[in-house]
Amino acid sequence: MTRTPAPVRRTPRAVRIRGRVMIFGASILTIIGIVIASGQLAGASDIAQSASATEMVTVQAGDSLWSLATKAVLTGDPRDTVQRIRELNGIEGSVIAIGDRLVVPVDPSAR
């Protein structure tokens, strides 16, 4: 008795293509995840550095965000420092009250 070989089952072409697309997609998502993670890690060092270059200031009569920004001795446009003060303290507008304690960026080289 002669044995006939078992028929070779081939996977359909659509299944092979779908598998390749899935592997390609997973690779792209992995690369994107690595890029995002490395960007966040790089940003974390910037946050730590900027956090160490701040001081707590109590708002006095006549103080404004602008006057605090100009006293901060940061180089550049005071508008950038005003924006940074807003970000550090979660201030939406420009209203501050006497007695408010605000985190203000300072120039570390001026100390």
Residue frames as a rotation matrix with the C-alpha (Angstrom) as fourth column:
MET 1
0.583 0.813 0.000 0.00
0.813 -0.583 0.000 0.00
0.000 0.000 -1.000 0.00
THR 2
-0.459 -0.715 0.528 1.35
0.728 -0.643 -0.237 3.38
0.509 0.275 0.816 -0.98
ARG 3
0.039 0.411 -0.911 0.94
0.832 -0.519 -0.198 6.33
-0.554 -0.750 -0.362 1.27
THR 4
0.216 0.076 0.973 -0.07
0.698 -0.709 -0.100 9.54
0.683 0.701 -0.206 -0.27
PRO 5
-0.796 -0.556 -0.238 1.48
0.564 -0.542 -0.623 12.53
0.217 -0.630 0.746 1.37
ALA 6
0.053 0.808 -0.586 -0.85
0.866 -0.330 -0.377 14.72
-0.498 -0.488 -0.717 3.38
PRO 7
0.356 0.110 0.928 -1.86
0.728 -0.656 -0.202 17.83
0.586 0.747 -0.314 1.53
VAL 8
-0.698 -0.632 -0.337 0.06
0.715 -0.584 -0.385 20.91
0.046 -0.510 0.859 2.57
ARG 9
0.476 0.874 -0.097 -2.28
0.880 -0.473 0.052 23.47
0.000 -0.110 -0.994 4.03
ARG 10
-0.634 -0.654 0.412 -1.30
0.670 -0.731 -0.130 26.93
0.386 0.193 0.902 3.07
THR 11
-0.259 0.534 -0.805 -2.55
0.616 -0.550 -0.563 29.92
-0.744 -0.642 -0.187 4.93
PRO 12
0.548 0.530 0.648 -4.58
0.837 -0.346 -0.424 32.21
-0.001 0.774 -0.633 2.77
ARG 13
-0.322 -0.720 0.614 -2.80
0.747 -0.592 -0.302 35.24
0.581 0.362 0.729 1.43
ALA 14
0.294 0.522 0.801 -5.13
-0.080 -0.821 0.565 37.62
0.952 -0.230 -0.200 3.27
VAL 15
0.962 0.043 -0.271 -4.16
0.253 0.244 0.936 36.07
0.106 -0.969 0.224 6.61
ARG 16
0.119 -0.991 -0.061 -0.44
0.993 0.116 0.036 36.45
-0.029 -0.065 0.997 5.88
ILE 17
-0.312 -0.193 0.930 -0.88
0.429 -0.902 -0.043 40.08
0.848 0.386 0.364 4.84
ARG 18
0.668 0.631 0.395 -2.99
-0.104 -0.447 0.889 40.81
0.737 -0.635 -0.233 7.93
GLY 19
0.768 -0.443 -0.462 -0.28
0.634 0.422 0.648 39.28
-0.092 -0.791 0.605 10.13
ARG 20
-0.265 -0.908 0.325 2.41
0.932 -0.327 -0.155 41.42
0.247 0.262 0.933 8.53
VAL 21
-0.037 0.338 0.940 0.30
0.099 -0.935 0.340 44.55
0.994 0.106 0.001 8.93
MET 22
0.914 0.396 -0.088 -0.25
0.097 -0.003 0.995 43.72
0.394 -0.918 -0.042 12.62
ILE 23
0.370 -0.861 -0.348 3.48
0.910 0.261 0.322 43.23
-0.187 -0.436 0.880 13.21
PHE 24
-0.417 -0.497 0.761 4.27
0.684 -0.723 -0.097 46.47
0.599 0.480 0.641 11.36
GLY 25
0.341 0.658 0.672 1.62
-0.027 -0.707 0.706 48.36
0.940 -0.259 -0.223 13.37
ALA 26
0.916 -0.039 -0.399 2.90
0.396 0.246 0.885 46.97
0.064 -0.968 0.241 16.67
SER 27
-0.041 -0.999 0.010 6.45
0.999 -0.041 -0.015 47.99
0.016 0.010 1.000 15.72
ILE 28
-0.303 -0.003 0.953 5.37
0.343 -0.933 0.106 51.54
0.889 0.359 0.284 14.89
LEU 29
0.717 0.633 0.291 3.43
-0.065 -0.355 0.933 51.85
0.694 -0.688 -0.213 18.15
THR 30
0.649 -0.569 -0.505 6.46
0.752 0.382 0.537 50.60
-0.112 -0.728 0.676 20.08
ILE 31
-0.381 -0.817 0.432 8.71
0.865 -0.480 -0.146 53.17
0.326 0.318 0.890 18.41
ILE 32
0.018 0.475 0.880 6.21
0.042 -0.879 0.474 55.96
0.999 0.028 -0.036 19.10
GLY 33
0.908 0.344 -0.239 6.00
0.212 0.115 0.971 54.86
0.361 -0.932 0.031 22.75
ILE 34
0.215 -0.916 -0.338 9.79
0.970 0.158 0.187 54.94
-0.118 -0.368 0.922 23.11
VAL 35
-0.472 -0.372 0.799 9.98
0.569 -0.821 -0.046 58.41
0.673 0.433 0.600 21.54
ILE 36
0.403 0.701 0.588 7.25
-0.091 -0.609 0.788 59.76
0.910 -0.372 -0.182 23.82
ALA 37
0.875 -0.089 -0.476 8.79
0.475 0.345 0.809 58.19
0.093 -0.934 0.344 26.91
SER 38
-0.125 -0.990 -0.062 12.24
0.992 -0.124 -0.030 59.55
0.022 -0.065 0.998 26.14
GLY 39
-0.316 0.094 0.944 10.75
0.279 -0.942 0.187 63.00
0.907 0.322 0.271 25.54
GLN 40
0.742 0.638 0.206 8.98
-0.052 -0.251 0.967 62.91
0.669 -0.728 -0.153 28.88
LEU 41
0.594 -0.606 -0.530 12.14
0.799 0.368 0.475 61.79
-0.093 -0.706 0.702 30.63
ALA 42
-0.454 -0.762 0.463 14.05
0.799 -0.578 -0.167 64.65
0.394 0.294 0.871 29.04
GLY 43
-0.002 0.554 0.832 11.31
-0.016 -0.832 0.554 67.06
1.000 -0.012 0.011 30.08
ALA 44
0.800 0.307 -0.516 11.39
0.452 0.257 0.854 65.74
0.394 -0.917 0.066 33.64
SER 45
-0.097 -0.907 -0.411 14.93
0.994 -0.113 0.014 67.03
-0.059 -0.407 0.912 34.11
ASP 46
-0.600 -0.046 0.799 13.85
0.312 -0.933 0.181 70.46
0.737 0.358 0.574 32.86
ILE 47
0.486 0.849 0.208 11.01
0.030 -0.254 0.967 70.50
0.874 -0.463 -0.149 35.38
ALA 48
0.614 -0.313 -0.725 13.34
0.787 0.323 0.526 69.53
0.069 -0.893 0.445 38.21
GLN 49
-0.502 -0.856 0.123 15.80
0.850 -0.515 -0.112 72.24
0.160 0.048 0.986 37.22
SER 50
-0.404 0.399 0.823 13.12
0.043 -0.891 0.452 74.93
0.914 0.218 0.343 36.98
ALA 51
0.673 0.677 -0.298 11.59
0.300 0.117 0.947 73.83
0.676 -0.726 -0.125 40.30
SER 52
0.224 -0.663 -0.715 14.90
0.970 0.083 0.227 74.39
-0.091 -0.744 0.662 42.06
ALA 53
-0.813 -0.521 0.260 15.18
0.559 -0.824 0.096 77.89
0.164 0.223 0.961 40.60
THR 54
0.069 0.881 0.468 12.11
0.276 -0.468 0.840 79.29
0.959 0.071 -0.275 42.35
GLU 55
-0.953 -0.239 -0.187 11.27
0.236 -0.193 -0.952 81.04
0.191 -0.952 0.240 45.57
MET 56
-0.026 0.969 -0.244 8.11
0.970 0.084 0.229 81.63
0.243 -0.231 -0.942 47.55
VAL 57
-0.924 -0.204 0.325 6.97
0.174 -0.977 -0.120 85.27
0.342 -0.055 0.938 47.58
THR 58
-0.222 0.868 -0.444 4.16
0.874 -0.025 -0.486 86.81
-0.432 -0.496 -0.753 49.61
VAL 59
-0.150 0.256 0.955 2.21
0.743 -0.608 0.280 89.41
0.652 0.751 -0.099 47.63
GLN 60
-0.592 -0.114 -0.798 2.49
0.658 -0.640 -0.397 92.88
-0.465 -0.760 0.454 49.16
ALA 61
0.495 0.760 -0.422 0.39
0.394 -0.629 -0.671 95.99
-0.775 0.166 -0.610 48.57
GLY 62
0.437 -0.259 -0.861 1.08
-0.666 -0.737 -0.116 97.35
-0.605 0.624 -0.495 45.08
ASP 63
-0.634 -0.683 0.363 2.48
-0.277 0.639 0.718 94.06
-0.721 0.355 -0.595 43.73
SER 64
0.562 0.708 -0.428 1.33
-0.733 0.186 -0.654 92.74
-0.384 0.681 0.624 40.38
LEU 65
0.769 -0.294 0.568 2.40
0.402 0.913 -0.071 89.80
-0.498 0.283 0.820 38.28
TRP 66
0.744 -0.487 0.457 4.39
0.291 -0.379 -0.878 92.23
0.601 0.787 -0.141 36.15
SER 67
0.504 -0.579 0.641 6.24
-0.770 -0.637 0.030 93.76
0.391 -0.509 -0.767 39.11
LEU 68
0.602 -0.276 0.750 7.01
-0.381 0.726 0.573 90.31
-0.702 -0.630 0.332 40.51
ALA 69
0.822 -0.273 0.501 8.29
0.551 0.603 -0.576 89.23
-0.145 0.750 0.646 37.09
THR 70
0.639 -0.611 0.467 10.59
-0.061 -0.646 -0.761 92.22
0.766 0.458 -0.450 36.75
LYS 71
0.465 -0.463 0.755 11.94
-0.885 -0.224 0.408 91.67
-0.020 -0.858 -0.513 40.29
ALA 72
0.913 -0.019 0.409 12.66
-0.049 0.987 0.156 88.02
-0.406 -0.162 0.899 39.47
VAL 73
0.153 -0.927 -0.343 15.86
-0.694 -0.348 0.631 89.09
-0.704 0.141 -0.696 37.64
LEU 74
0.172 -0.065 0.983 15.21
0.531 0.847 -0.037 86.67
-0.830 0.528 0.180 34.78
THR 75
-0.749 -0.478 -0.458 16.64
-0.143 -0.559 0.817 87.66
-0.647 0.678 0.351 31.46
GLY 76
-0.803 0.435 0.406 14.38
0.562 0.329 0.759 88.21
0.197 0.838 -0.509 28.50
ASP 77
-0.487 0.733 0.475 10.89
-0.214 -0.628 0.748 89.51
0.847 0.262 0.463 28.14
PRO 78
-0.863 0.188 0.468 9.00
-0.478 -0.009 -0.878 89.94
-0.161 -0.982 0.098 31.46
ARG 79
0.122 0.961 -0.248 5.88
-0.990 0.136 0.044 88.61
0.076 0.240 0.968 29.71
ASP 80
0.020 -0.198 -0.980 7.55
-0.264 0.944 -0.196 85.19
0.964 0.263 -0.033 29.59
THR 81
-0.912 -0.387 -0.139 8.21
0.053 0.226 -0.973 85.36
0.408 -0.894 -0.185 33.33
VAL 82
-0.479 0.830 0.286 4.61
-0.849 -0.356 -0.390 86.49
-0.222 -0.430 0.875 34.01
GLN 83
0.321 0.599 -0.734 3.41
-0.766 0.620 0.172 83.46
0.558 0.507 0.658 32.05
ARG 84
-0.371 -0.554 -0.745 5.77
0.036 0.793 -0.608 81.19
0.928 -0.252 -0.275 34.01
ILE 85
-0.934 0.102 0.342 4.44
-0.356 -0.232 -0.905 82.59
-0.013 -0.967 0.253 37.33
ARG 86
0.000 0.996 -0.088 0.90
-1.000 -0.001 -0.015 81.86
-0.015 0.088 0.996 36.13
GLU 87
0.243 0.047 -0.969 1.86
-0.422 0.905 -0.062 78.28
0.873 0.424 0.240 35.21
LEU 88
-0.703 -0.632 -0.326 3.68
0.028 0.434 -0.901 77.63
0.710 -0.642 -0.288 38.49
ASN 89
-0.941 0.317 0.121 0.73
-0.204 -0.242 -0.949 78.87
-0.271 -0.917 0.292 40.55
GLY 90
-0.600 0.747 0.286 -2.25
0.799 0.580 0.160 77.81
-0.046 0.324 -0.945 38.42
ILE 91
-0.341 0.447 -0.827 -3.38
0.083 -0.862 -0.500 81.40
-0.937 -0.239 0.256 37.87
GLU 92
0.108 0.491 0.864 -5.82
0.927 0.265 -0.266 81.87
-0.360 0.830 -0.427 34.98
GLY 93
0.806 0.278 0.522 -5.95
0.476 -0.828 -0.295 85.65
0.351 0.487 -0.800 34.75
SER 94
-0.199 -0.908 0.369 -3.82
0.365 -0.418 -0.832 88.37
0.910 -0.030 0.414 36.28
VAL 95
0.473 0.462 0.751 -5.59
-0.504 -0.557 0.660 88.96
0.723 -0.690 -0.031 39.59
ILE 96
-0.270 -0.526 -0.806 -3.53
0.577 0.582 -0.573 88.39
0.771 -0.620 0.146 42.74
ALA 97
0.749 0.597 0.288 -4.39
0.080 -0.514 0.854 89.46
0.658 -0.617 -0.433 46.28
ILE 98
-0.024 -0.725 0.688 -2.32
-0.796 -0.403 -0.452 90.85
0.605 -0.559 -0.568 49.13
GLY 99
0.061 -0.053 0.997 -1.08
-0.868 0.491 0.079 87.95
-0.493 -0.870 -0.016 51.24
ASP 100
0.962 0.212 -0.171 -1.13
-0.272 0.796 -0.541 85.40
0.021 0.567 0.823 48.40
ARG 101
0.111 -0.942 0.317 1.94
-0.411 0.247 0.877 83.17
-0.905 -0.228 -0.360 48.49
LEU 102
0.919 0.197 -0.342 3.27
-0.377 0.177 -0.909 82.64
-0.118 0.964 0.237 44.97
VAL 103
0.307 -0.835 0.457 6.04
0.553 0.547 0.628 80.52
-0.775 0.060 0.629 43.55
VAL 104
0.889 -0.079 -0.452 8.23
-0.343 -0.768 -0.541 82.82
-0.304 0.636 -0.709 41.46
PRO 105
0.699 -0.689 0.190 11.09
0.692 0.585 -0.422 81.77
0.180 0.427 0.886 39.19
VAL 106
0.784 -0.534 -0.318 14.46
-0.290 -0.766 0.573 83.31
-0.550 -0.357 -0.755 40.00
ASP 107
0.658 -0.671 -0.341 17.76
-0.383 0.091 -0.919 83.49
0.648 0.736 -0.198 38.17
PRO 108
0.907 -0.287 -0.307 20.03
0.420 0.638 0.646 81.00
0.011 -0.715 0.699 39.97
SER 109
0.019 -0.966 0.258 23.16
0.865 -0.113 -0.489 82.88
0.502 0.232 0.833 38.86
ALA 110
0.056 0.073 0.996 21.94
-0.124 -0.989 0.079 86.03
0.991 -0.128 -0.047 40.63
ARG 111
0.929 0.369 -0.011 22.04
-0.058 0.174 0.983 84.33
0.365 -0.913 0.183 44.04
